[in-house]
Amino acid sequence: MRYIPMTEHDRQAMLASMGISSVDELFADIPEPLRSAGDLNLPPALSEAELVRHMKALARKNVNLEECVSFMGGGAYDHLIPAVIKHLISRGEFLTAYTPYQAEISQGVLQSIFEYQTLIAELTGMEAANASMYDGATALAEAALMACGATRRNVVVLPENLHPEWREVCELYLKNQDVEIQYVPYDEETGTIDHAALQRLNSASLACVVVQQPNFFGLVEDVEPISDFIHQAGGLLVMAVDPISLAILKSPGEYGADIVVGDGQSLGNSMSFGGPSLGFFATTAKLVRRMPGRIVGETVDGDGRRGFVLTLQTREQHIRREKATSNICSNQALNALAAAIYLSLLGKQGFKEVAYHCLQKTAYLRSRLLEMTPFRLKFTAPAFREVVVAGEVDWENINQRLLKEGFLGGLPLKRYGMPDAALFAVTEARTKAEIDRLVELLGGMS
Amino acid sequence: MMNKTGVPLLFEISTPGRRGYRLPDLDVPEVPLEELLPAEYLRQQEPELPEVSEIEVVRHFTQLSRLNHGVDVDFYPLGSCTMKYNPRVNEDVAALPGFAAIHPYQPEETVQGALELMYNLSQYLAELSGLHSATLQPAAGAHGELTGLWIMKAFHEANGEGHRNEIIVPDSAHGTNPASAMMANYKVVEVPSDGRGGVDVEALRKLVGPNTAGLMLTNPNTLGLFDENICTIAELVHAAGGLLYYDGANANALMGIVKPGDTGFDIVHYNLHKTFSTPHGGGGPGAGPIVVSEKLAPFLPGPIVVKQGDRYVLKQPEKSIGRVKGFYGNFSVLVKAYAYIRSHGAEGLRQVSETAVVNANYLMHHLKDLYDLPYNRHCKHEFVLSGRRQKEQYGVRTLDIAKRLLDYGVHAPTVYFPLNVEEAIMIEPTETETKETLDRFIAAMRQIAEEAETDPESLRSAPHYTPVGRLDEARAARQPILRWRKA
């Protein structure tokens, strides 16, 4: 086998040194009827060349985003990815390491996580961040559970304009912990949370209110009144944020958020059909010991040299077992590393530019659509990187026609109960020419 | 390894005005910011991102990488983590634009290759496990455990047995097992091990009952021992109306040799980042697909891929528990695991497991005279020694032995786990190591056993040749510094 260096000679020598005559002896403690030797029904082994040919053939059955221009978002975005990232995360010392349990030979991973934690804390305006969660959806579910633990209350408020998949994940995590979910509707006109409806909730039992910023429709929420409401009620403000938007939008820290989560795919990670990305998770100093997941901290060695270790581990499953804050063990470290490299390459100025370009290009698409086509906007609130376009058309059919022209159109919202609408995303990767062409094509299809 | 000069933090090398990436110029007409967003929505305090050039970023992370151990660097016998070689061709194929540059919401007809791969991977995992249907959605082993427990719960509730609220977990179980049971709101009941390292069947007999939802077990267990009573255990749990969950962390021992489904398990998770060689990336991403028996298939989280004629479509199972993660799982990890299975075939996977078991027994045989071996039987893919003797006779703890091993250029085994072995040292060599590497590890462990006797202080102060010396973990926890701050 390609990856097994043991030769027949090695095997014989090793067995002989153990006083064993055959490999079967090592399996003799397995009752005979349980052994299903050799009857696996799997396709025959491929050589490297055959494998590559096979995989390329499979890959060719997909239309990839190098072959078309994507205006699709809804939680996965076509941002520019600096070339450096893939080279650095491919270094074997990062790629082939386990969780950094032995700190003295894991300073590379540990320091990069410390830097990642700092970057996330800076972006969100929070005190501390963990080393990553599986994705934005699971991070949000764990944030809601953490809020219940911290407040000793068991009602979580989710907005109806939360990403539908994140909502589903939260429902599963929360209902199995006997947490009650109350939904707050969005205003049909603005597309943002209906503050009056929120005020009508019985506030005494609320553990937290979740706000997604920008929300599933790409619209910017007015968070201040929500923050005031939930804090007066003695609950926590949980924000699920898009990381790119944080370069421009008021930070969760500035809004007084208690727990902040989000999905980090936008930060230098490829879309890969939806995964792996990473979930980020940040909180206040007060709540840090309730956080799920790995946390890296700074310390010193015997000579006073700075070093980094996994810390506050008494929250974790391998120490606390059923009393842990979460069951999470493996996280998305390599994706978090990609995010850290992305943010350091972009830096203060470049990161602001990414957000600014998204905002301006989305505004351009919106104004061109309104000018040049009969389509209208579904909602009136300010948009960041996505816009919900409405019109009495079959959006799936429109997308099929767009695809023939080399465009991946917006996400049809039919499956979310909005048959007349589609969600278009415009990142900094789109050009004016691409936007103009899309508008032209849509104009011909309305 | 490196000389002992630390790498400064990115923030410490920041110089105003530098940048490492340039965007294309903005080519659309600009609208004043205040026309797009109300002033009160705008950020006041800007984030302190570092300002560094591309070469500084490349050197910074390259220097950091050189402070790190990985399978690519040297031996990594971390028990229960299956640190085998990660084939590079699998990285290449996962990076093909047809896999890496596809959007999860593309129309199904434009992602038929991705769906076909997921469908076939599900079939392969079902074949390996001897069970019926899979979900590829869970992002890691612990996530698979939680998914499996939610399915268990939904199944019992559908049968009018929602009162079943106890999950039985052996004292040797991975910490994720009880933690996952807690996340699913189950009560954890611990069953002790017997004198041969397996589940104490008599104790189990007393623990199962009308409240038993299920038992979580890894087999071979965390001692690396195959539980010979597995059929009796399964009968006891099933007779009580419970289900059996297989923690697949140790599946590298049994591919093509035993199908967990044949031994009575109803739900199995696989750690693709262990058994199927996808790299751990310093802690993730992994993938923890689960496979279930036919009666549990309707409860799987969705969507899953089904085949209709010659088309592959995404479908929600009929009584699905819902969704455990955004989109469909850690797809590129799935691509790598698929490639690994296709590279091996049935016979290849069997050879993987056989070789992993030979290597583990070889190490165990040549170390058991110097370190205590609590259970002296043939092991499977891993085994557990105890540093009890070194602690009692020379005041050298297992932690000291582990730290000293770092000086020999190898990663330490898993230590202080499983919890039912004092001063535990859990060693898993995997099948991808040469005999020479194994011999070098044996020599290092023998040398360390001698040092414990002759120069215990050199162990207590180890490591000596690593980029930093032994780090003060207590201080890190007492006065947490979890981020850099601008002075």
Interface residues (C-beta under 8 A of the other chain):
Chain A: M1 R2 Y3 I4 P5 M6 D10 R11 A13 M14 L15 S17 M18 I20 V23 E25 L26 F27 A28 D29 I30 P31 L34 R35 S36 A37 G38 L40 N41 L42 P43 P44 A45 L46 E48 L51 V52 H54 M55 K56 A57 L58 A59 R60 K61 N62 V63 N64 L65 E66 E67 S70 M72 G74 G75 A76 D78 L80 P82 V84 K86 H87 L88 I89 S90 R91 G92 E93 F94 L95 T96 A97 Y98 T99 P100 Y101 Q102 A103 E104 I105 S106 Q107 G108 V109 Q111 S112 I113 F114 E115 Q117 T118 L119 A121 E122 L123 G125 E127 A128 A129 A131 S132 Y134 D135 G136 A137 T138 H163 E165 W166 E168 V169 E171 L172 Y173 N176 Q177 D178 V220 D222 E224 L246 A247 I248 L249 K250 S251 E254 D263 S270 M271 S272 F273 G274 G275 P276 S277 L278 V288 R294 I295 V296 G297 E298 T299 V300 D301 G302 D303 R305 R306 G307 F308 V309 T311 L312 Q313 T314 E316 Q317 H318 I319 R320 R321 E322 K323 A324 S326 N327 I328 C329 S330 N331 Q332 A333 L334 N335 L337 I341 L343 S344 L345 L346 G347 K348 Q349 G350 F351 K352 E353 V354 Y356 H357 L359 Q360 K361 A363 Y364 S367 P382 E396 N399 Q400 L403 L408 L411 E428 T431 K432 A433 I435
Chain B: M1 K4 G6 V7 L9 L10 F11 R18 R19 G20 Y21 R22 L23 P24 L26 D27 V28 P29 E30 V31 L33 L36 L37 P38 E40 Y41 L42 R43 Q44 Q45 E46 P47 E48 L49 P50 E51 V52 E54 V57 V58 H60 F61 T62 L64 S65 R66 L67 N68 H69 G70 V71 D72 V73 Y76 L78 C81 M83 K84 Y85 N86 P87 V89 E91 D92 V93 A94 A95 L96 P97 G98 F99 A100 A101 I102 H103 P104 Y105 Q106 P107 T110 V111 Q112 G113 A114 E116 L117 Y124 E127 L128 G130 A139 A140 G141 A142 H143 E145 L146 W150 K153 H174 G175 T176 P178 A179 S180 A181 M182 M183 A184 N185 V188 L225 F226 E228 I230 C231 G256 I257 V258 K259 D262 T263 N271 H273 S277 P279 H280 G281 G282 G283 G284 P285 G286 G288 P301 I321 G322 R323 V324 K325 G326 F327 Y328 G329 N330 F331 S332 V333 V335 A339 I341 R342 S343 H344 G345 A346 E347 G348 L349 R350 Q351 V352 E354 T355 V357 V358 N359 N361 Y362 H365 H366 R377 H378 K380 A402 K403 L406 H411 A412 T414 F417 E431 T432 E433 T434 K435 S461 P463 T466 P467 V468 G469 R470 L471 D472 E473 R475 A476 A477 P480 I481 L482 R483 W484
